[in-house]
């Protein structure tokens, strides 16, 4: 089994490809583009939270989440504008 490191590691995935996502008991479809847009929303929210917190450990955790999301979804600074 190959280790999945980024969304691009899924063979042949394109922005318009539909992914099957199961949330709870109900499956639904989402495109990889929509998934990336959701990731960008989360990055912006986490970025605001990390700027507000004074707890250094929590700030470290939030920055780690940001780095992982940006890497997995191949999000650039230009995507965040």
C-alpha positions in Angstrom: 0.0 0.0 0.0 1.3 3.5 -1.0 1.4 6.1 1.7 -0.8 9.1 0.8 1.2 12.3 1.4 -0.8 14.9 -0.6 -4.1 15.1 -2.4 -2.1 14.9 -5.7 -0.8 11.5 -4.7 -4.2 10.1 -5.6 -3.8 8.6 -9.1 -5.1 10.8 -11.8 -7.1 13.2 -9.6 -8.1 16.5 -11.3 -9.9 19.6 -10.0 -13.1 18.4 -11.5 -13.0 14.8 -10.3 -15.6 13.9 -7.8 -14.6 12.3 -4.6 -16.9 10.2 -2.5 -16.9 11.4 1.1 -18.7 9.6 3.9 -19.8 11.8 6.8 -21.6 9.8 9.5 -23.8 7.3 7.7 -24.4 9.4 4.6 -22.1 9.4 1.6 -21.9 12.5 -0.6 -19.8 13.7 -3.5 -17.4 16.6 -3.5 -14.9 17.7 -6.2 -11.3 18.1 -5.3 -11.6 21.8 -6.1 -14.4 22.2 -3.5 -12.3 20.2 -1.1 -9.4 22.6 -1.6 -11.7 25.6 -1.2 -12.8 24.2 2.2 -9.2 23.7 3.2 -8.5 27.4 2.4 -11.4 28.5 4.6 -10.0 26.4 7.4 -6.5 27.9 6.9 -7.9 31.4 7.3 -9.9 30.5 10.4 -6.9 28.7 12.0 -4.7 31.7 11.1 -7.0 34.1 12.9 -7.2 31.8 15.9 -3.4 31.4 16.2 -3.0 35.2 16.1 -5.5 35.6 19.0 -4.1 32.9 21.4 -1.5 33.7 24.0 -0.9 30.0 24.9 2.4 29.1 23.1 1.6 25.4 23.0 -1.8 26.0 21.4 -0.2 28.4 18.9 2.3 25.7 18.1 -0.4 23.2 17.5 -2.4 25.6 15.2 0.7 26.4 13.2 1.3 22.7 12.7 -2.3 22.2 11.4 -1.8 25.1 9.0 1.4 23.6 7.6 -0.1 20.2 7.2 -3.2 21.5 5.5 -1.2 23.6 3.1 1.1 20.7 2.3 -1.6 18.1 1.8 -3.9 20.2 -0.4 -1.0 21.9 -2.2 -2.1 25.4 -1.3 0.2 28.3 -2.2 0.2 31.8 -0.9 -1.4 32.9 -4.1 -4.3 30.5 -3.4 -4.9 32.2 0.0 -5.4 35.7 -1.6 
